Amino acid sequence: MIVSERRVTLKSRSQIEQMRRAGRLVADVLDRLGEALRPGITTGDLDRIAEEMIRRSGGIPSFIGVPGPRGPYRHAICVSIDDEVVHGIPGRRRIEEGHVVSIDAGAIVDGWHGDAARTFTIGRVPADVRLLVDETRRGMDAGIAAARVGSTIGDIAAAVEAVALEHGYGVLREYGGHGIGTEMHEEPFVPNYRGAGRGRRLEPGMCLAIEPMFTLGGHEVQVRDDGWTVATADGSVAAHWEHTIAILPEGPEILTVNGRDRSLLGEAGV
């Protein structure tokens, strides 16, 4: 989602610890949704699983109530399929064999947000699609590894885009990562491509959502008639990965992890 002009906030160690709790819950939710994904399940079923899990754990779904062009968002997750990049609305659609499914989830715990996304493949998919999904995740890892004190937002963007350029993928321009804390969307905006300048210098206590969105075609997108779903203009398949991180003096820390995916810290080079 595009970030409006808001101030950059620096978090204390204790506040980052609070954000870890929200992040762990989001990771648990995405784990559970990954287990539930199978041909025949509806995107609405996935949304119900996510909302129930978040609320049962004492959290609040971050996405419910986010303002939109036709009223506030009413769901706990976004589910985007194939050429849909982000913000797909859960409903009656059924997941089918061969689908590429991106799920974005957010939770608030004691006033602090966690936000993450993963892209799943259902059954067998073409090799180029599998590579797209894997390399989009690698783009996220590269962006996280670049998020160090003294570096800039532009360094993150360049690291993400470098992975896409290796394969000629489209990289979304209008959508990207963002600051996060007591609000889901804070400044700064974190683009996934070079060209916007070096941007703000990274400081200890900054918390960011790093979220590359790559496509097998061009970078142009269109918003569908529901006012939310962002899809590729050329119909090409897309992938989306996201983690919430904290910028610490010793390096970036991924907050949206739990015991089962702790290995992601190593994959990001942090």
Order of alpha helices (4+ residues) and beta strands (2+ residues): alpha-alpha-beta-beta-beta-beta-beta-alpha-alpha-beta-beta-beta-beta-beta-beta-beta-beta-beta-beta-alpha
